[in-house]
Amino acid sequence: MSEHEPHMTAEARPSPERARPDWRRLVVARDRFLTPIADGIAQATAEGEEIDEGTARCIAHALGRAYGPGSALATFGRTGEGNYLSLRDEYLDLYGDEQADAVTKEMIDWLGTYLVQKENTGSGRRFMNEHLPPKLDQLLVRTSVRVGDGRFIVNVPASWHSGHEDELIELLTTLQLDQDEALQAFLSLPDVSVGTDDIMESFHEAFAGTFQSEEAALRALSPLEDWQTSLADWCIDNGLEPEALDWNYEPLMARLREVYDVVEGKEALHVFNK
């Protein structure tokens, strides 16, 4: 994964203090705007797309009533100003509240998915049933985290708030991520969630090896040696010097990438079972 691809930047920081949500005001506003919100969701579902900005802002406006006009949600609802990181903790606090009903949670699923997809930092619907509403815990967000002296790309569930990422940075520091290039490569894969219960077990199950060159990877993970032996025999049978023919590794690597995830490190290739 290129460091130039869009991603979020997470930093360990204290969680902001927020007043207890006013659920009565939220429900009143939600019910008042339920028709335009439902229409926007229905259109998105029919088109197989995310909700539009107007629907997203309408949802944010209703949710923002729980915190008041100075909240990030309320501001986004009024002006459209804000993004995934600035709104996330507010709507996820509501999402995890025991008073959140199915209707409110579905609205938050749609809003959160919209914000992530708008910034092109998410995994999309690849882990979801395309015929069902989106779910934040099935959406991954490319996120840059600082561990030691470096920054590394990982994929966190969209249902995680900043407190989860603070714990994540502690975990990755304990795992010495900054010193393990193979683990860095694994966690950068777009379908690997760093929220997996035992990330190191998943890493060891998927890890196929680190190789210094494409040829070394092909020798270990494909029948390259058998092919070379067969070609050498063919050269002998036809009176050709083995040096007369050169191997083109590019199409062989393309075939290998169909079976394995191959991540180019600084000086080596890190290969994982798909």
C-alpha positions in Angstrom: 0.0 0.0 0.0 1.4 3.4 -1.0 1.9 6.0 1.7 0.3 8.4 -0.6 -3.1 6.7 -0.6 -5.7 8.6 1.5 -5.9 7.5 5.1 -6.9 8.8 8.5 -4.3 9.9 11.0 -4.8 8.6 14.5 -3.1 10.1 17.6 -3.3 9.0 21.2 -5.3 11.7 23.0 -7.7 12.0 25.9 -11.4 11.6 25.0 -13.4 14.8 25.1 -15.9 15.3 27.9 -19.5 15.4 26.6 -22.7 15.9 28.4 -25.1 13.0 28.7 -27.1 12.8 25.4 -30.6 14.2 25.5 -32.4 11.3 23.9 -35.8 12.9 24.0 -34.7 15.8 21.8 -33.0 13.4 19.5 -36.1 11.2 19.0 -38.3 14.2 18.5 -36.0 15.6 15.8 -35.5 12.2 14.2 -39.2 11.5 13.9 -39.8 15.0 12.5 -37.2 14.3 9.7 -37.9 10.6 9.3 -39.6 10.9 5.9 -36.8 12.7 4.1 -34.2 10.5 5.8 -36.1 7.4 4.8 -36.5 8.6 1.2 -32.8 9.3 1.0 -31.9 5.9 2.3 -34.4 4.2 0.0 -32.8 6.0 -3.0 -29.3 5.0 -2.0 -30.5 1.4 -1.5 -32.2 1.3 -4.9 -29.1 2.7 -6.6 -26.6 0.6 -4.7 -24.8 3.8 -3.6 -24.2 5.7 -0.3 -26.7 8.3 0.9 -26.3 11.8 -0.6 -25.0 14.8 1.3 -28.5 16.2 2.0 -29.6 12.9 3.6 -26.3 12.7 5.6 -26.7 16.3 6.9 -30.4 15.6 7.8 -29.3 12.6 9.8 -26.5 14.6 11.5 -29.0 17.4 12.3 -31.3 14.9 14.1 -28.4 13.2 16.0 -26.9 16.6 16.9 -30.0 17.5 18.8 -28.8 15.1 21.5 -25.8 17.3 22.2 -26.9 20.8 21.2 -26.1 23.4 18.5 -22.4 23.6 19.4 -21.8 19.9 18.6 -19.9 18.6 15.6 -23.0 16.8 14.4 -25.2 19.8 14.6 -22.6 22.0 12.8 -22.3 19.4 10.0 -26.1 19.3 9.8 -26.3 23.2 9.4 -23.2 23.9 7.3 -21.8 20.6 5.9 -18.5 21.4 7.7 -16.9 18.4 9.3 -15.5 15.0 8.5 -15.3 11.4 9.8 -12.7 12.1 12.5 -14.5 15.3 13.8 -17.9 13.6 13.9 -17.0 10.0 14.8 -16.9 10.1 18.5 -20.2 11.9 18.9 -22.2 9.5 16.7 -20.4 6.4 18.0 -21.2 7.4 21.6 -24.9 7.5 20.6 -24.4 4.2 18.7 -23.2 2.4 21.8 -25.7 3.9 24.2 -28.2 1.5 25.7 -31.1 3.9 24.6 -30.2 3.7 20.9 -32.9 1.8 19.1 -32.6 0.0 15.7 -33.8 3.0 13.7 -31.2 5.3 15.2 -28.4 2.8 14.8 -29.3 2.3 11.1 -29.2 6.0 10.6 -25.7 6.1 12.2 -24.5 3.2 10.1 -25.5 5.1 6.9 -24.0 8.4 8.2 -20.7 6.9 9.2 -20.4 4.9 6.0 -21.1 8.1 4.0 -18.4 10.0 5.8 -15.7 7.3 5.4 -16.5 6.7 1.7 -16.6 10.4 1.0 -13.0 10.6 1.9 -12.1 7.4 0.1 -10.5 5.9 3.1 -12.7 2.9 3.6 -13.0 -0.7 2.4 -16.4 -0.2 0.9 -19.1 -2.8 0.8 -16.8 -5.8 0.2 -17.5 -7.3 3.6 -21.2 -6.6 3.6 -24.3 -8.0 2.0 -25.0 -5.5 -0.9 -28.8 -5.9 -0.4 -28.7 -4.9 3.3 -28.0 -1.6 5.0 -24.3 -0.9 5.8 -22.8 -1.8 9.2 -20.0 0.1 10.7 -18.4 -2.9 12.2 -18.0 -4.4 8.7 -16.4 -1.3 7.3 -12.6 -0.8 7.6 -10.9 2.6 7.6 -7.3 3.0 6.5 -5.6 4.8 9.4 -2.1 6.0 10.0 -0.9 5.3 13.5 2.4 6.4 15.2 4.3 3.6 16.9 7.8 4.4 18.1 9.4 6.8 15.7 7.4 5.8 12.6 3.9 5.9 11.2 2.2 2.8 9.8 -1.0 2.1 7.9 -3.5 -0.2 9.5 -7.3 -0.8 8.9 -9.5 -0.2 11.9 -13.3 -0.9 12.1 -15.5 2.1 11.4 -17.3 1.3 14.7 -14.1 2.3 16.7 -13.9 5.6 18.4 -10.7 7.4 19.4 -10.5 5.5 22.7 -10.2 2.2 20.8 -7.3 3.7 18.8 -5.5 4.8 21.9 -5.6 1.2 23.1 -4.5 0.0 19.6 -1.4 2.2 19.7 -0.5 0.7 23.1 -1.0 -2.9 21.6 1.1 -2.2 18.5 3.8 -0.7 20.7 3.8 -3.9 22.8 4.0 -6.0 19.6 7.0 -3.8 18.5 5.3 -3.1 15.1 8.0 -0.5 14.3 10.6 -3.3 14.3 8.7 -5.9 12.4 8.4 -5.1 8.7 6.5 -8.3 7.9 3.8 -7.4 10.5 3.7 -3.9 9.0 3.1 -5.4 5.6 0.3 -7.7 6.9 -1.6 -5.0 8.7 -1.5 -2.8 5.6 -3.4 -5.3 3.6 -6.9 -3.8 2.8 -8.8 -6.8 4.0 -7.0 -7.2 7.3 -8.7 -5.7 10.3 -6.5 -4.7 13.2 -9.5 -5.2 15.3 -9.3 -9.0 15.0 -9.3 -10.6 18.4 -5.8 -12.3 18.1 -4.0 -10.3 15.4 -0.7 -12.2 15.8 -2.4 -15.6 15.4 -4.0 -14.3 12.1 -0.6 -13.0 11.0 1.2 -16.3 11.6 -1.6 -18.2 9.8 -1.4 -16.0 6.8 2.4 -15.5 6.6 4.0 -17.4 3.7 7.5 -15.9 4.0 9.8 -13.0 3.4 12.0 -13.2 0.2 14.8 -11.0 -1.0 13.8 -11.2 -4.7 10.9 -12.2 -7.0 12.9 -15.2 -8.1 13.3 -16.3 -4.5 9.6 -16.0 -3.9 8.8 -17.9 -7.1 11.2 -20.7 -6.2 9.6 -21.2 -2.8 6.0 -20.7 -3.7 5.7 -22.0 -7.3 7.0 -24.8 -9.5 9.8 -22.5 -10.9 12.6 -25.0 -10.2 10.7 -27.8 -12.0 10.0 -25.5 -15.0 13.7 -24.5 -15.1 14.8 -28.1 -15.0 12.3 -28.9 -17.9 13.6 -26.0 -19.9 17.2 -27.0 -19.3 16.4 -30.5 -20.6 14.6 -29.0 -23.6 17.7 -26.9 -24.4 19.9 -30.0 -24.2 17.6 -32.0 -26.5 17.6 -29.2 -29.0 21.3 -28.3 -28.9 20.8 -24.9 -27.3 22.9 -23.3 -24.6 20.8 -22.7 -21.4 22.0 -19.1 -21.5 20.3 -18.6 -24.9 16.9 -18.2 -23.1 16.0 -15.8 -20.4 13.2 -16.1 -17.9 10.5 -13.4 -17.8 9.4 -13.4 -14.2 6.7 -10.7 -14.7 3.8 -13.0 -15.9 4.9 -15.6 -13.3 4.6 -13.0 -10.5 1.2 -12.0 -11.8 0.1 -15.6 -11.4 1.6 -15.8 -7.9 -0.3 -12.6 -6.9 -3.5 -14.3 -7.8 -2.9 -16.8 -5.0 -0.9 -14.7 -2.5 -0.9 -11.1 -1.3 2.6 -9.8 -2.1 3.7 -6.6 -0.3 7.0 -4.9 -1.3 9.0 -3.9 1.7 12.1 -1.7 1.8 14.5 -4.5 0.7 12.3 -7.6 0.6 8.9 -9.1 -0.5 6.5 -10.2 2.2 4.0 -12.8 1.1 0.7 -13.8 2.7 -1.9 -16.5 1.9 -5.1 -14.8 0.7 
